[in-house]
């Protein structure tokens, strides 16, 4: 079996088609997405009033100061169209022993978008955050796009951090690993054009379909997260997605000198049609990470892309094991 070809033709095609809205959910839209404006104004479950809030470049930050922290500081970066709310439970798990910085990127979760290239600005902003806040060698915990960003940052600035906990995000997007730069760029620009023009209703439908099919096993959670994701800016989301599709930082992975853990969720129902075992998927993911000197993989069953929401107990057990060693 050609694992790469099988994974690409199935997983990537589903994820990509979903992202650009191949179908709609009219009934679900009326029931779930209609209250989106109210959800956008609601506070998150992490009690943000207890956090200091500020902006650094393209990052909106919630800082949970902890003068008694015994562990390393932690920076939490969510993925495409997500806000810091995806780390609510993680904040609860880490807050007693760590100082935390929870990031939302410009354009997501109702935050104002910024012009220009998105991922380079995010990388610059992460550096500025660490330097201006004088954060002493934080641990980066990134999900999806946030994971790819954390790995890219570590390639240039391993001296400033202690480690990376990379949650279902890779240095190259699965399905593009064998494409030329020109091929990836053409595909990314086509995706950008289709996604950027979505009106609010269509964008919300796309988010709901993605969360139900790819994002989460728990369908109630999927609907809640879709409502929050729909408050993101469609054009900004399209820009981030296009840049992520073009990105390939594999050549600089050997420059990462800090420990890296890659989290690979595995939901058997999704992979049975590919005839891909949990072990095969783990091997496929690890093939993209070759060259990192201190690398390990954690596979978590019965979870989709938002593994920290589908399997919070085992996810936080693995995360705490990692941060407590650094």
C-alpha positions as CSV (number, residue, x, y, z in Angstrom):
1,X,0.0,0.0,0.0
2,X,1.3,3.5,-0.9
3,X,0.5,5.2,2.4
4,X,1.3,8.7,1.2
5,X,-0.9,8.4,-1.9
6,X,-3.8,6.8,0.0
7,X,-3.7,9.3,2.8
8,X,-3.4,12.2,0.3
9,X,-6.2,11.1,-2.0
10,X,-8.6,10.5,0.9
11,X,-7.9,12.7,3.9
12,X,-6.5,15.7,2.0
13,X,-9.3,15.8,-0.6
14,X,-12.0,15.6,2.1
15,X,-10.3,18.3,4.2
16,X,-9.7,20.6,1.3
17,X,-13.2,20.1,-0.2
18,X,-14.7,20.8,3.2
19,X,-12.7,23.9,3.7
20,X,-14.0,25.5,0.5
21,X,-17.6,24.5,1.3
22,X,-18.5,21.6,-1.1
23,X,-22.0,21.3,0.6
24,X,-24.3,23.1,2.9
25,X,-26.3,22.3,6.1
26,X,-29.3,24.6,5.9
27,X,-31.2,23.1,8.9
28,X,-28.1,23.0,11.1
29,X,-27.3,26.5,10.1
30,X,-30.6,27.8,11.4
31,X,-30.3,25.9,14.6
32,X,-26.6,26.4,15.4
33,X,-25.1,29.3,13.5
34,X,-27.9,31.8,13.8
35,X,-26.8,32.9,17.4
36,X,-23.2,33.4,16.2
37,X,-23.3,37.2,16.9
38,X,-24.2,36.5,20.5
39,X,-21.5,33.9,20.9
40,X,-18.9,36.3,19.5
41,X,-19.7,38.7,22.4
42,X,-19.7,36.0,25.1
43,X,-16.7,35.5,27.3
44,X,-14.8,32.2,27.2
45,X,-15.0,29.5,29.8
46,X,-11.4,30.4,30.9
47,X,-12.6,33.5,32.7
48,X,-10.6,36.0,30.6
49,X,-11.4,38.8,33.1
50,X,-8.6,37.2,35.2
51,X,-6.1,37.6,32.5
52,X,-4.2,40.6,31.3
53,X,-5.1,41.3,27.7
54,X,-2.9,43.1,25.1
55,X,-1.8,43.0,21.5
56,X,1.7,42.2,20.1
57,X,1.9,42.6,16.3
58,X,-0.7,40.2,14.9
59,X,-1.2,38.3,18.2
60,X,-3.9,39.1,20.7
61,X,-2.7,37.8,24.0
62,X,-4.2,36.7,27.3
63,X,-1.5,36.6,29.9
64,X,-2.1,34.5,33.1
65,X,0.6,35.8,35.4
66,X,1.9,33.4,38.1
67,X,4.6,34.8,40.4
68,X,4.6,31.4,42.2
69,X,5.1,29.4,39.0
70,X,7.4,26.4,39.5
71,X,7.2,25.3,35.9
72,X,8.3,26.9,32.6
73,X,6.2,29.5,31.0
74,X,3.9,28.3,28.2
75,X,2.6,30.0,25.0
76,X,-0.5,28.4,23.6
77,X,-1.3,29.0,19.9
78,X,-4.5,27.8,18.3
79,X,-5.1,26.8,14.6
80,X,-6.9,28.1,11.6
81,X,-10.0,30.2,12.4
82,X,-9.7,29.3,16.1
83,X,-9.4,31.5,19.1
84,X,-7.7,31.1,22.5
85,X,-10.9,29.4,23.7
86,X,-9.7,26.0,22.4
87,X,-7.2,26.1,25.2
88,X,-9.7,26.7,28.0
89,X,-9.3,23.4,29.7
90,X,-5.5,23.5,29.1
91,X,-5.4,26.8,30.9
92,X,-7.1,25.1,33.9
93,X,-4.6,22.2,33.8
94,X,-1.5,24.4,33.6
95,X,-2.3,27.6,35.4
96,X,-1.4,26.6,39.0
97,X,2.3,25.8,38.0
98,X,3.0,27.9,34.9
99,X,2.7,31.4,33.6
100,X,0.6,31.2,30.5
101,X,0.2,33.3,27.3
102,X,-2.9,32.3,25.2
103,X,-2.8,33.7,21.7
104,X,-5.4,34.5,19.1
105,X,-4.2,35.5,15.7
106,X,-5.4,38.6,14.0
107,X,-8.5,37.8,11.9
108,X,-9.7,34.9,14.0
109,X,-12.5,34.8,16.7
110,X,-13.8,38.3,15.9
111,X,-10.3,39.9,16.1
112,X,-9.5,42.5,13.5
113,X,-7.6,41.2,10.5
114,X,-4.3,42.8,9.4
115,X,-3.0,43.4,5.9
116,X,0.0,41.6,4.4
117,X,1.5,38.2,4.7
118,X,0.0,36.4,7.7
119,X,2.4,33.6,8.7
120,X,5.7,35.7,8.5
121,X,3.9,38.4,10.6
122,X,2.8,35.8,13.1
123,X,6.4,34.5,13.4
124,X,7.7,38.0,13.9
125,X,5.0,38.7,16.5
126,X,5.9,35.5,18.5
127,X,9.5,36.7,18.7
128,X,8.3,40.2,19.7
129,X,6.1,38.6,22.4
130,X,8.9,36.6,23.9
131,X,11.3,39.5,23.8
132,X,9.1,42.4,25.0
133,X,7.5,40.3,27.8
134,X,10.9,38.9,28.7
135,X,9.5,35.3,28.7
136,X,12.3,33.0,29.9
137,X,12.5,30.1,27.4
138,X,8.8,29.3,27.1
139,X,7.4,26.0,25.9
140,X,5.4,26.4,22.6
141,X,2.1,24.5,22.4
142,X,0.6,24.8,19.0
143,X,-2.5,23.3,17.3
144,X,-2.7,22.8,13.5
145,X,-1.5,26.1,12.0
146,X,-0.2,27.0,15.4
147,X,1.8,23.8,15.4
148,X,3.3,24.5,12.0
149,X,4.1,28.1,13.2
150,X,5.8,26.8,16.4
151,X,8.0,24.3,14.4
152,X,9.0,27.1,12.0
153,X,9.8,29.4,14.9
154,X,11.9,26.7,16.5
155,X,14.0,26.4,13.4
156,X,15.2,29.9,13.8
157,X,14.9,30.5,17.5
158,X,15.5,27.3,19.5
159,X,17.8,29.3,21.7
160,X,14.8,31.2,23.0
161,X,12.5,28.3,23.9
162,X,12.5,25.0,25.8
163,X,10.4,22.8,23.6
164,X,7.5,22.4,21.2
165,X,4.3,20.4,21.8
166,X,3.0,20.2,18.2
167,X,-0.6,19.1,18.0
168,X,-1.7,17.7,14.6
169,X,0.3,20.3,12.6
170,X,3.3,19.6,10.4
171,X,6.1,21.5,8.6
172,X,4.3,20.7,5.2
173,X,0.6,20.2,4.6
174,X,-0.2,16.6,4.0
175,X,-0.9,16.1,0.3
176,X,1.5,18.8,-0.9
177,X,4.7,17.1,0.2
178,X,5.7,16.0,-3.3
179,X,4.5,19.1,-5.1
180,X,6.8,21.7,-6.6
181,X,6.6,25.2,-5.1
182,X,4.8,26.3,-8.3
183,X,2.2,23.6,-8.0
184,X,1.5,24.4,-4.3
185,X,1.3,28.1,-5.1
186,X,-1.2,27.6,-7.9
187,X,-3.4,25.3,-5.7
188,X,-3.1,27.8,-2.8
189,X,-4.2,30.7,-4.9
190,X,-7.2,28.8,-6.2
191,X,-8.2,28.0,-2.7
192,X,-7.7,31.6,-1.6
193,X,-10.0,32.9,-4.3
194,X,-12.7,30.4,-3.5
195,X,-12.6,30.9,0.2
196,X,-12.1,34.6,0.4
197,X,-15.3,35.4,-1.3
198,X,-17.6,33.5,1.1
199,X,-20.3,35.5,2.7
200,X,-21.0,35.1,6.4
201,X,-23.7,32.4,6.0
202,X,-21.6,30.3,3.5
203,X,-18.5,30.6,5.7
204,X,-20.5,29.5,8.8
205,X,-21.8,26.5,6.8
206,X,-18.2,25.6,5.8
207,X,-17.0,25.7,9.4
208,X,-19.9,23.5,10.6
209,X,-19.2,20.9,7.9
210,X,-15.5,20.9,8.6
211,X,-16.0,20.5,12.4
212,X,-18.5,17.7,11.9
213,X,-16.4,15.7,9.4
214,X,-12.8,16.5,10.3
215,X,-12.6,18.6,13.4
216,X,-14.2,16.6,16.2
217,X,-15.7,13.2,17.0
218,X,-18.1,14.8,19.6
219,X,-20.8,16.3,17.4
220,X,-22.2,18.6,20.1
221,X,-18.7,20.0,20.6
222,X,-18.3,20.3,16.8
223,X,-21.4,22.5,16.6
224,X,-20.2,24.7,19.4
225,X,-16.7,25.2,18.0
226,X,-18.2,25.8,14.5
227,X,-20.2,28.7,15.9
228,X,-17.0,30.2,17.4
229,X,-15.0,29.6,14.2
230,X,-17.6,31.4,12.1
231,X,-16.8,34.7,13.9
232,X,-13.4,34.7,12.1
233,X,-12.8,36.8,9.0
234,X,-13.2,34.7,5.8
235,X,-10.7,36.6,3.8
236,X,-8.1,36.4,6.5
237,X,-8.8,32.7,7.0
238,X,-8.3,32.2,3.2
239,X,-4.9,34.1,3.4
240,X,-3.7,32.0,6.3
241,X,-4.8,28.8,4.6
242,X,-3.2,29.7,1.3
243,X,0.1,30.4,3.1
244,X,-0.1,27.2,5.0
245,X,-0.6,25.2,1.8
246,X,2.5,26.8,0.3
247,X,4.7,26.4,3.4
248,X,7.4,23.7,3.5
249,X,10.0,24.1,6.2
250,X,11.3,20.5,6.2
251,X,14.8,21.5,5.1
252,X,15.5,23.4,8.3
253,X,14.1,20.9,10.8
254,X,17.6,19.7,11.8
255,X,18.2,23.3,13.2
256,X,15.6,22.6,16.0
257,X,17.7,21.8,19.0
258,X,14.9,21.6,21.6
259,X,12.7,18.6,22.3
260,X,9.6,18.2,20.1
261,X,6.5,16.1,20.7
262,X,4.2,15.5,17.7
263,X,0.6,14.6,18.7
264,X,-1.2,12.5,16.1
265,X,-4.9,11.9,16.6
266,X,-6.4,8.7,15.3
267,X,-10.1,8.0,14.8
268,X,-10.4,4.5,13.3
269,X,-13.7,5.2,11.6
270,X,-12.1,7.8,9.4
271,X,-9.2,5.7,8.4
272,X,-10.8,2.3,7.8
273,X,-11.7,3.3,4.2
274,X,-8.0,4.0,3.7
275,X,-6.9,0.7,5.2
276,X,-4.6,2.8,7.4
277,X,-3.7,1.5,10.8
278,X,-2.8,3.8,13.7
279,X,0.8,2.7,13.4
280,X,0.8,3.5,9.6
281,X,-0.6,6.9,10.2
282,X,2.0,7.6,12.9
283,X,4.8,6.5,10.6
284,X,3.4,8.8,7.8
285,X,3.4,11.8,10.2
286,X,6.9,11.0,11.4
287,X,8.1,11.0,7.8
288,X,7.5,14.7,7.6
289,X,9.5,15.4,10.8
290,X,12.8,13.8,9.8
291,X,15.9,15.6,11.0
292,X,14.7,16.9,14.4
293,X,17.2,15.5,16.8
294,X,15.0,15.2,19.9
295,X,11.6,14.0,18.5
296,X,8.9,11.8,19.8
297,X,5.3,11.1,18.7
298,X,2.2,10.6,20.8
299,X,-0.8,8.9,19.1
300,X,-4.2,9.5,20.7
301,X,-7.1,7.3,19.8
302,X,-10.7,8.2,19.3
303,X,-9.9,11.8,18.5
304,X,-10.0,13.9,15.4
305,X,-8.2,17.2,14.7
306,X,-9.2,19.0,17.9
307,X,-7.7,16.2,20.0
308,X,-7.5,18.3,23.1
309,X,-11.3,18.6,23.0
310,X,-12.2,15.0,22.0
311,X,-9.8,13.4,24.5
312,X,-8.9,16.0,27.1
313,X,-7.8,13.6,29.8
314,X,-5.2,11.7,27.8
315,X,-4.2,14.9,26.0
316,X,-3.4,16.8,29.1
317,X,-1.7,13.8,30.7
318,X,0.7,13.7,27.7
319,X,1.1,17.5,27.8
320,X,1.9,17.6,31.5
321,X,4.4,14.8,31.1
322,X,6.2,16.9,28.5
323,X,6.2,20.3,30.2
324,X,7.2,18.8,33.6
325,X,10.4,17.3,32.0
326,X,11.6,20.7,30.7
